[in-house]
């Protein structure tokens, strides 16, 4: 959720309470903004366990596997056993496009719970083709996707192909495209600025659900100004 979650302190855990109190629907532990991939492996499970215990089912808990290697599947199952609701995984940096589908399928096959595909080419240097995601549709462990690629046309195609699918959630992870994604029918947003102004981000989602686009415009502008 935030870099502060590295510390075993009451202040760190209180940050979770603040997010929940702001009305967020879920919290992403070990995500990109929190530099989850840099958290030493021996601390990751403890951090996840603390987050699950503190949140106590008040909202969903998502946990990032980073650029999952074979041992990451085992770690993911440990997270699920600890009470995480859904896992998220981006591909290893520079993975060949031809290897993306079998790589994700192996991860999904090895997990004992659900996972969303995390596309963030700014970090991985790999843009996951939508055909790869399409080929994995229907896998019982595939929960959806987070698209953090700053490409409006790609976002439109994502929503055309995968929006409104049963048991498949689409999150938008690029601040400038979040309002656009919600207008197109995205299920939610994953804003890094939510660590600072979670109530504004939540209000944007509420406004979008009501199709109150004038309010959404103001809230989106506020989010991007703070970011």
Secondary structure as UniProt FT lines:
FT   HELIX           3..6
FT   HELIX           10..21
FT   TURN            22..23
FT   STRAND          26..29
FT   TURN            32..35
FT   HELIX           36..38
FT   HELIX           41..55
FT   TURN            56..57
FT   STRAND          60..67
FT   HELIX           70..82
FT   STRAND          86..90
FT   TURN            93..94
FT   HELIX           97..110
FT   STRAND          115..119
FT   HELIX           121..124
FT   HELIX           130..136
FT   TURN            137..138
FT   TURN            140..141
FT   STRAND          142..147
FT   HELIX           152..162
FT   TURN            163..164
FT   TURN            166..167
FT   STRAND          169..172
FT   HELIX           175..177
FT   HELIX           178..184
FT   STRAND          188..189
FT   HELIX           192..195
FT   HELIX           198..209
FT   TURN            210..211
FT   HELIX           213..226
//
